[in-house]
Amino acid sequence: MEELYRAAARGAGWAARGAVRLWEAVGPTPDEERDPTRRKERLRHPDRQRPLTAEQLAEAETELGIALPAEYRAFLLDPPKEGGPEEGGPVNPLTRTADGWRWRTEYTIAYDSLATDFPHPDSYTAEDAALDAREPRQTDFPDPAAFDTAYIAWEREAEAFEAAKTAGAVVLRDGGCGFSTLLAVSGPLAGTMWFDARATCDRILPLKKDAAPGTFAEWLAGETPPDPW
């Protein structure tokens, strides 16, 4: 009987999560109830950001443990019905899911380090080179098992180091083939836009306006290039 109760509870949980997903998919938001054209626009462009209420935005920031950059906050509260940086695709939406507030992306976002300052790529150049120099080489290990152990340890260190490069940032556009567009959300660089090009050049590069990294509003208005090439 106890197992039956547990199964019923699990079923109720699944049903509740399904209801949330259904509401998120088709249910009108308060803004859409006031302006039905917003719902028509959302259903026509399901990948675009839905406007958040001030209460939803406060809830998301509390859960994520950060205060989002002002320009991006304004976008979340009142995203454009038309236009935007569509040349490279829409802005990945921030939505409430069964797992909490999440950005819709194929790439990994380190939600547990969003409050960590986003590091300028120039700040870890020397450390990056030192890590590369420490890569174990099979010729230095007469014992294959010893080489495997050393390489696995180095690989784990390298993976953690690469993950730290995007701390304090979120993915606002999936570029495919390992490329993505990042918004720094924490630290001195918060509010600026970056391009993760590590798939080819092993670098995270600024999306510049003039000589400085562009802001979210400048990127949204098309005043920065969609990629650094």
Secondary structure, 3 states (H helix, E strand, C coil): CHHHHHHHHHHHHHHHHHHHHHHHHHCCCHHHHHCHHHHHHHHHCCCCCCCCCHHHHHHHHHHHCCCCCHHHHHHHHCCCCCCCCHHHCCCCCEEEECCEEEECCCCCCCHHHCCCCCCCHHHHHHHHHHHHHCCCCHHHCCCHHHHHHHHHHHHHHHHHHHHHCCCCEEEEEEEECCEEEEEECCCCCCCEEEEECCCCCCCEEECEECCEECEHHHHHCCCCCCCCC
